Amino acid sequence: MYALAINGSPRKDGNTEYLLKATLAPIEKAGWETELIQVGGKEVRGCIACYKCFEKLDGQCAVKKDLFNEVMEKMTRANAIIMGSPTYFTDVSAELKAVIDRSGLVSLANDKLFCGKIGAAVVAVRRGGGIHVYDTINHMYLMSQMIVPGSNYWNLGFGLNKGEVSSDEEGLANMEQLGQAIVWLGNAITPHLDTYPSNGKNYE
């Protein structure tokens, strides 16, 4: 089993990264392969609506000059995808939005590549607006027929400056619970993935 965390924050060692690592910790402890990749601050352009992904059907975006297809390959392989973002004007970072838009479309074009995968959102917020970030990420998951686990509360951690989220005990406890829920869900659904419904086709 493989869990992929995608960091939409451009700040190295920032609060979003801290929360994602806290979520991955119980997953790694359970014996899963885990990986955290950085997209925030990297070159990831938005979707240009060329719809070439519906023509090529190769599981990739037709735009090859940025980081996206490398990320998409990992997302396709992952059993669980955890996207994390800071709160920028009540929404995700631009780089993460680009990943959401392009991966969601490529998945749809290629017979719903994300169908049956686990999807979780993690948000770093200073004061308000974090729920909208959470919703933005989960909307793509739900439209892709992914399975979204719950936790003790919204998957939010509060902090502004680097490291401040480490003082949010409730937020970190929630990340721990989220990681445990992902492991439980992965173990529960894996034997049944070949019966997961999508356009009448079975998935493995």
Buried (B, 14 or more C-beta within 10 A) or exposed (E): BBBBBBBBBBBEEBBBBBBBBBBBBBBBEBEBEBBBBBBBBBEBBBBEEEEBBEEBEEBBBBBEEBBBBEBBEBBBEBBBBBBBBBBBEEBBBBBBBBBBBBBBBBBBBBEBBBBBBBBBBBBBBBEEBBBBBBBBBBEBBEEBBBBEBEBBEBBBBBBEEBEBBBEBEEBBBBBBBBBBBBBEBBEEBEEEBEEBEBEEEEBE
